[in-house]
Amino acid sequence: MNASLAPALRHDWTRAEITALFALPFSDLMFQAQTVHRAHFNPNEVQVSTLCSIKTGACPEDCAYCPQSARYDTGLEREKLMAVEKVIEEARAAKASGATRFCMGAAWRSPKNRDMPYVTTMVQGVKSLGLETCMTLGMLDEAQAQELADAGLDYYNHNLDTSPEYYGEIITTRTYQDRLATLANVRKAGMKVCCGGIVGMGEEESDRAGLLQQLANMPDHPESVPINMLVKVGGTPLENEADLDPFDFLRTIAVARILMPQSHVRLSAGREQMNEQTQAMAFLAGANSIFYGEKLLTTPNPEANKDMQLFKKLGIKPEAYEVHEDESEQEASIVHQLQEAAMDSMFYNAAK
């Protein structure tokens, strides 16, 4: 790793430049992506995250890919907001399995003010275990973003999903500008940004280039860039979408690595459908983060032991997370707060 020898970060990529990268011969693209990757990261380390759905279903949005939308009959049962103590129990298990970051997702358009005390307590409790924290709760205003930052949230996930041009084909209930505004609020509050998109939704290669252009030309690159492969769910408008060629997926990973050299590029949804060879090529293309565990919110993910077996075959190890606080003292403090608050009597049905 020698970032001093790497070219300066850019935030002025043109669509033509990005399209030209996609058009490179595959081996040339992979070589360029791997060269960039090695300039900034240990190529044999992968950041490992676990994702927990803290509130499932009944979302009013119409995202065409999403089984949690209340508009589609996907057979998904609605669930209330998970109890804080249960979330911390899940986080403790995730850490024991090798995760360094714990991500919490709620199927909301945006959190209500009454929700904030619960989610901020979750953040504090998970951080007490020595884990990085991430949340995805929908749109945030400035005050909500600051409240999460004050609670110690490390990352906020809010994806752009696709290019501005194709966005209206996928979502009509929230504008592209709405998404950009939430990301601006997250940055203003001082949190790190987790932002990427989904490929395989019927978009053209130009749309994949357009998505990456939006991400790479932000004033600060997202620290984490999840690249999801569409998981087709029965009952959603995209359930019969044609499969994306794995090479098109790998090209997207490689171009993301070149455009955003210091970002963690994450293999997210869709890994269940990928064989080991495709995942290995994705790591070679510059992916260096995965979600780990059996589920990503409501869709399948490779079992944790399979991930570790693949890591062993490839000589990869999980990336370490350095903790700067006294974990035992912090955890004891949070547990005491939970006991004092008698949390069991405080929960309501967040699906209503």
C-alpha positions in Angstrom: 0.0 0.0 0.0 1.5 3.3 -1.1 -1.1 6.0 -1.4 1.7 8.6 -2.0 2.4 7.1 -5.4 -1.3 7.1 -6.4 -2.9 9.9 -8.4 -4.9 12.6 -6.6 -8.5 11.9 -5.9 -10.8 13.3 -8.5 -14.3 14.7 -8.2 -14.8 15.8 -11.8 -15.2 12.6 -13.8 -17.1 13.0 -17.1 -19.6 10.4 -18.4 -17.4 9.9 -21.4 -14.4 9.0 -19.3 -16.3 6.6 -17.2 -17.9 5.0 -20.3 -14.4 4.5 -21.7 -13.3 2.6 -18.5 -16.3 0.3 -18.9 -15.2 -0.3 -22.5 -11.7 -1.4 -21.7 -10.6 -5.0 -22.4 -11.6 -6.9 -19.3 -8.0 -7.8 -18.3 -6.9 -4.2 -18.8 -9.7 -3.0 -16.6 -9.0 -5.5 -13.9 -5.3 -4.7 -13.9 -6.0 -1.0 -13.5 -8.5 -1.6 -10.7 -6.1 -3.9 -8.9 -3.3 -1.4 -9.2 -5.4 1.3 -7.7 -6.6 -1.0 -5.0 -3.1 -2.0 -3.9 -2.1 1.7 -3.7 -4.6 2.3 -1.0 -5.5 -1.0 0.7 -4.1 -4.3 1.8 -5.5 -6.5 -1.1 -5.8 -9.5 1.2 -8.1 -7.9 3.8 -11.9 -7.5 3.6 -14.0 -5.4 5.9 -16.8 -7.5 7.3 -20.2 -6.2 8.3 -23.5 -7.7 9.6 -26.9 -6.3 8.7 -29.9 -6.5 11.1 -33.4 -5.5 10.2 -34.7 -3.7 13.3 -38.1 -3.0 11.7 -39.4 -5.0 8.8 -42.1 -4.3 6.2 -44.9 -1.7 5.7 -42.8 0.9 4.0 -44.9 3.4 2.0 -42.3 3.8 -0.8 -42.7 2.1 -4.2 -39.1 1.0 -4.9 -39.6 -1.6 -7.6 -37.0 -4.0 -6.2 -38.1 -4.0 -2.6 -40.1 -6.7 -0.8 -40.6 -4.4 2.2 -42.9 -2.0 0.2 -46.5 -2.1 1.5 -47.5 -1.7 -2.1 -46.5 -5.2 -3.1 -47.7 -8.6 -2.0 -44.5 -10.5 -1.3 -45.6 -12.6 1.7 -43.4 -10.6 4.0 -44.8 -10.2 7.5 -44.7 -6.8 9.1 -42.8 -6.6 12.3 -42.6 -3.9 15.0 -39.4 -2.1 16.0 -37.1 -4.6 17.6 -36.3 -4.2 21.3 -33.0 -2.5 22.1 -31.8 -5.4 24.1 -32.5 -7.8 21.3 -30.5 -5.6 18.8 -27.5 -5.6 21.2 -27.8 -9.4 21.5 -27.7 -9.7 17.7 -24.7 -7.3 17.6 -22.8 -9.3 20.2 -23.4 -12.5 18.1 -22.2 -10.7 15.0 -19.0 -9.6 16.7 -18.4 -13.2 17.9 -18.7 -14.3 14.3 -16.1 -11.9 13.0 -18.0 -8.8 12.1 -16.4 -5.4 12.8 -19.4 -3.3 11.8 -23.0 -3.7 12.7 -25.6 -2.2 10.4 -29.2 -1.6 11.5 -32.0 -1.1 8.9 -35.6 0.0 9.3 -38.3 0.0 6.6 -39.3 3.6 7.0 -39.7 6.5 4.6 -38.1 8.5 7.3 -38.0 8.0 11.1 -40.5 9.8 13.3 -39.4 11.9 16.2 -40.8 9.3 18.6 -38.5 6.7 17.0 -35.3 8.6 17.6 -34.7 7.7 21.4 -34.9 4.0 20.5 -32.5 4.1 17.6 -30.0 6.3 19.4 -30.0 3.9 22.3 -29.4 1.1 19.9 -26.4 3.0 18.5 -24.9 3.5 21.9 -25.4 -0.1 22.9 -23.8 -1.5 19.8 -20.8 0.9 20.1 -20.4 -0.3 23.7 -19.4 -3.7 22.2 -16.5 -2.2 20.3 -18.3 -2.4 16.9 -18.6 0.3 14.2 -22.2 1.3 13.8 -24.2 2.0 10.7 -27.9 2.7 10.2 -30.3 3.0 7.3 -33.6 4.5 8.3 -34.7 6.4 5.1 -34.6 10.1 4.7 -33.2 12.3 7.5 -33.6 16.0 8.2 -30.7 18.0 9.7 -31.9 17.6 13.3 -32.2 13.8 13.0 -28.8 13.4 11.4 -27.3 15.5 14.2 -29.1 13.4 16.8 -27.6 10.2 15.3 -24.2 11.7 15.1 -24.4 12.8 18.7 -25.3 9.3 19.7 -22.0 8.1 18.1 -23.3 6.7 14.8 -20.3 6.0 12.5 -22.0 5.5 9.1 -25.3 6.3 7.6 -26.4 4.3 4.5 -28.6 5.9 1.9 -28.2 4.6 -1.6 -28.8 6.5 -4.9 -29.8 3.1 -6.4 -29.2 4.0 -10.1 -28.5 6.9 -12.5 -30.6 10.1 -12.3 -31.9 9.2 -15.8 -33.2 5.8 -14.9 -34.3 6.5 -11.4 -37.9 7.3 -12.3 -38.3 3.8 -13.7 -37.6 2.4 -10.3 -39.0 4.8 -7.7 -41.7 7.5 -7.9 -42.3 8.3 -4.2 -39.0 9.9 -3.5 -36.9 12.1 -5.8 -33.2 11.9 -6.5 -32.8 15.3 -4.9 -34.4 13.9 -1.7 -31.7 11.3 -1.5 -28.9 13.8 -2.2 -30.4 16.1 0.6 -30.3 13.3 3.1 -26.6 12.6 2.2 -25.8 16.3 2.6 -27.4 16.2 6.1 -25.4 13.2 7.0 -22.1 14.9 5.9 -23.0 18.1 7.7 -23.5 16.2 11.0 -20.1 14.7 10.6 -21.0 11.0 9.9 -19.4 8.8 7.3 -21.4 8.0 4.2 -22.4 4.6 2.9 -23.9 5.0 -0.5 -24.1 2.9 -3.6 -26.7 1.3 -5.8 -28.2 -1.7 -7.4 -27.4 -3.2 -10.8 -29.4 -5.7 -12.8 -32.7 -3.7 -12.7 -33.0 -3.4 -16.4 -30.7 -0.4 -16.7 -28.2 0.2 -19.5 -24.4 0.3 -19.0 -24.7 4.1 -19.4 -26.9 4.1 -16.2 -24.3 2.2 -14.3 -21.8 4.8 -15.5 -24.2 7.5 -14.4 -24.6 6.1 -10.9 -20.8 5.8 -10.4 -20.4 9.4 -11.8 -22.8 10.7 -9.1 -20.9 8.9 -6.4 -17.4 9.8 -7.6 -18.2 13.5 -8.1 -19.6 14.1 -4.6 -17.5 16.6 -2.7 -16.3 13.7 -0.6 -16.4 10.1 -1.9 -18.6 7.8 0.2 -16.4 5.9 2.6 -18.4 2.8 1.8 -19.9 2.0 -1.6 -22.2 -1.0 -1.7 -22.7 -2.5 -5.1 -25.8 -4.7 -5.0 -26.9 -7.2 -7.6 -30.7 -7.2 -7.9 -32.3 -10.0 -5.8 -35.6 -10.8 -7.7 -38.4 -11.2 -5.2 -41.8 -12.6 -6.2 -44.5 -9.9 -6.0 -42.2 -7.0 -6.9 -42.3 -5.3 -10.3 -38.8 -6.6 -11.0 -39.4 -10.2 -10.2 -39.0 -11.3 -13.9 -36.1 -9.0 -14.8 -33.4 -10.7 -16.9 -30.2 -11.7 -15.1 -27.3 -9.4 -15.4 -24.2 -10.9 -17.0 -21.6 -11.5 -14.2 -18.9 -9.7 -16.3 -21.1 -6.6 -16.3 -21.3 -6.7 -12.5 -17.5 -7.2 -12.2 -16.9 -4.2 -14.6 -19.1 -2.1 -12.3 -17.0 -3.1 -9.2 -13.7 -2.4 -11.1 -14.8 1.0 -12.3 -16.1 1.9 -8.8 -12.6 1.1 -7.4 -10.8 3.2 -10.0 -13.1 6.2 -9.5 -13.2 6.0 -5.7 -9.7 4.7 -4.7 -10.0 5.2 -0.9 -13.6 3.9 -0.5 -14.5 0.5 0.7 -16.4 -1.1 -2.2 -18.8 -3.6 -0.8 -20.3 -6.8 -2.3 -23.8 -6.6 -0.9 -27.1 -8.1 -2.0 -27.0 -10.8 -4.6 -23.9 -12.7 -3.4 -26.2 -15.7 -2.7 -26.5 -16.1 -6.5 -22.8 -15.7 -7.1 -20.4 -18.7 -7.3 -17.0 -18.6 -5.6 -15.2 -17.7 -8.8 -17.3 -14.6 -9.4 -16.8 -13.4 -5.8 -13.1 -14.0 -6.1 -13.0 -12.0 -9.3 -14.9 -9.2 -7.5 -12.2 -9.1 -4.8 -9.6 -9.0 -7.6 -11.5 -6.1 -9.1 -11.2 -4.1 -5.9 -14.1 -5.1 -3.7 -13.0 -5.1 -0.1 -16.1 -5.3 2.0 -18.9 -7.8 2.4 -22.1 -8.3 4.4 -21.7 -11.4 6.5 -24.4 -13.7 7.7 -27.5 -15.4 6.5 -29.7 -12.4 5.6 -29.5 -8.9 4.3 -32.7 -7.4 5.8 -35.1 -9.8 4.0 -33.1 -11.5 1.3 -30.7 -14.4 1.5 -27.0 -14.0 1.9 -24.3 -16.7 1.9 -23.9 -18.5 5.2 -21.1 -17.1 7.4 -19.1 -20.4 7.4 -19.1 -20.4 3.6 -17.6 -16.9 3.6 -14.8 -18.0 5.9 -14.1 -21.0 3.8 -13.8 -18.8 0.7 -11.6 -16.4 2.6 -9.3 -19.3 3.5 -9.1 -20.5 -0.1 -8.2 -17.0 -1.2 -5.8 -16.2 1.6 -8.0 -13.3 2.8 -8.6 -12.2 6.3 -11.1 -9.9 7.9 -10.0 -6.3 8.3 -9.5 -5.2 11.9 -11.3 -2.4 13.5 -9.4 -0.4 16.1 -11.4 0.6 19.2 -10.3 3.7 21.1 -12.5 3.5 24.2 -12.6 1.2 27.1 -15.2 -1.3 25.9 -16.0 -2.9 29.3 -16.7 0.4 31.0 -18.8 1.7 28.1 -20.8 -1.6 27.9 -21.4 -1.6 31.6 -22.7 2.0 31.4 -25.1 1.2 28.5 -26.4 -1.9 30.2 -27.1 0.2 33.3 -29.0 2.8 31.2 -31.1 0.1 29.7 -32.0 -1.4 33.0 -32.8 2.0 34.5 -35.1 2.9 31.5 -37.1 -0.4 31.8 -37.1 -0.6 28.0 -39.6 -3.5 27.8 -42.5 -1.2 28.7 -41.5 1.5 26.2 -42.0 -0.2 22.8 -44.8 0.5 20.4 -45.7 -1.0 17.0 -43.6 1.0 14.6 -45.3 -0.7 11.6 -48.5 1.3 12.2 
